[in-house]
């Protein structure tokens, strides 16, 4: 699978950790941006999702807000 995956997170976000654990379990490579410490990443995230909540996950341009295991599994073509 060669999908480009990017996740916007904050250090204290439980759902961000859950999303990253799902990625790790299924060997999904991803790029992570901490929007708490990176204003440019925060601006990019808001431009993509139109909100401030995390996690925001960008899978090949498809935007997911929050941890939705089934939607992420479908987008990444993984079994949960």
Sine and cosine of phi, psi and omega as CSV:
sin_phi,cos_phi,sin_psi,cos_psi,sin_omega,cos_omega
0.00,0.00,0.82,-0.57,-0.02,-1.00
-0.89,-0.46,0.73,0.68,0.05,-1.00
-1.00,0.06,0.61,-0.80,0.04,-1.00
-1.00,0.04,0.85,-0.52,-0.08,-1.00
-0.85,-0.52,0.78,-0.63,0.06,-1.00
-0.74,-0.67,0.68,-0.73,0.02,-1.00
-0.82,-0.57,0.74,-0.68,0.07,-1.00
-0.98,-0.18,0.81,-0.59,-0.14,-0.99
-0.70,-0.71,0.12,-0.99,0.27,-0.96
-0.76,-0.65,0.43,-0.90,-0.06,-1.00
-0.87,0.50,-0.52,0.86,-0.09,-1.00
-1.00,-0.08,0.08,1.00,-0.10,-0.99
-0.99,0.16,0.92,-0.40,0.01,-1.00
-0.90,0.43,-0.66,0.75,-0.03,-1.00
-0.94,0.34,-0.48,0.88,0.10,-1.00
-0.90,0.44,-0.71,0.71,0.01,-1.00
-0.88,0.47,-0.66,0.75,0.01,-1.00
-0.89,0.45,-0.64,0.77,0.01,-1.00
-0.91,0.42,-0.71,0.70,0.00,-1.00
-0.91,0.42,-0.57,0.82,0.06,-1.00
-0.91,0.42,-0.64,0.77,0.06,-1.00
-0.88,0.48,-0.71,0.71,0.02,-1.00
-0.87,0.49,-0.71,0.70,-0.04,-1.00
-0.89,0.45,-0.70,0.72,-0.02,-1.00
-0.86,0.52,-0.56,0.83,-0.06,-1.00
-0.96,-0.28,0.27,0.96,0.05,-1.00
0.81,0.58,0.68,0.74,0.04,-1.00
-1.00,-0.01,0.86,-0.50,0.08,-1.00
-0.98,0.21,0.65,-0.76,-0.02,-1.00
-0.50,-0.86,0.35,-0.94,0.12,-0.99
-0.96,-0.28,0.70,-0.72,-0.02,-1.00
-0.90,-0.43,0.68,-0.74,0.10,-1.00
-0.81,-0.59,0.81,-0.59,0.03,-1.00
-1.00,0.03,0.96,-0.26,-0.07,-1.00
-0.97,0.25,-0.19,0.98,0.06,-1.00
-0.96,0.27,-0.50,0.86,-0.07,-1.00
-0.91,-0.42,-0.08,1.00,-0.07,-1.00
-0.82,-0.57,0.99,-0.11,-0.04,-1.00
-0.86,0.51,-0.56,0.83,0.01,-1.00
-0.91,0.41,-0.68,0.73,0.04,-1.00
-0.89,0.45,-0.65,0.76,0.02,-1.00
-0.88,0.48,-0.68,0.73,0.03,-1.00
-0.89,0.45,-0.69,0.72,0.05,-1.00
-0.87,0.50,-0.69,0.72,-0.02,-1.00
-0.89,0.46,-0.71,0.70,-0.01,-1.00
-0.91,0.42,-0.63,0.78,0.04,-1.00
-0.89,0.46,-0.58,0.81,-0.01,-1.00
-0.98,0.18,-0.67,0.75,-0.16,-0.99
-0.96,-0.27,-0.27,0.96,-0.04,-1.00
0.89,0.46,0.45,0.89,0.08,-1.00
-0.39,-0.92,0.14,-0.99,-0.07,-1.00
-0.98,-0.22,-0.12,0.99,-0.03,-1.00
-0.94,0.35,0.54,-0.84,0.07,-1.00
-0.84,-0.54,0.37,-0.93,-0.02,1.00
-0.98,0.21,0.45,-0.89,0.22,-0.98
-0.90,-0.44,0.81,-0.58,-0.04,-1.00
-0.90,-0.44,0.77,-0.64,0.02,-1.00
-0.93,-0.38,0.93,-0.38,0.03,-1.00
-0.90,-0.43,0.97,-0.23,-0.04,-1.00
0.77,0.63,0.64,0.77,0.05,-1.00
1.00,0.01,-0.15,0.99,0.07,-1.00
-1.00,0.01,0.81,-0.59,-0.13,-0.99
-0.98,-0.18,0.75,-0.66,0.07,-1.00
-0.85,-0.53,0.73,-0.68,0.03,-1.00
-0.92,-0.39,0.82,-0.58,-0.04,-1.00
1.00,0.06,0.06,-1.00,-0.03,-1.00
-0.99,-0.11,0.98,-0.21,0.05,-1.00
-0.87,-0.49,1.00,-0.02,-0.12,-0.99
-0.79,0.61,-0.73,0.69,-0.07,-1.00
-0.93,0.35,-0.63,0.77,0.02,-1.00
-0.92,0.39,-0.64,0.77,0.03,-1.00
-0.91,0.40,-0.68,0.74,0.01,-1.00
-0.87,0.48,-0.68,0.74,0.02,-1.00
-0.90,0.44,-0.72,0.70,-0.03,-1.00
-0.91,0.42,-0.53,0.85,-0.04,-1.00
-0.99,-0.11,-0.05,1.00,0.00,-1.00
0.84,0.54,0.77,0.64,0.05,-1.00
-0.84,-0.53,0.41,-0.91,0.05,-1.00
-1.00,-0.07,0.69,-0.72,0.01,-1.00
-0.89,-0.45,0.00,0.00,0.00,0.00
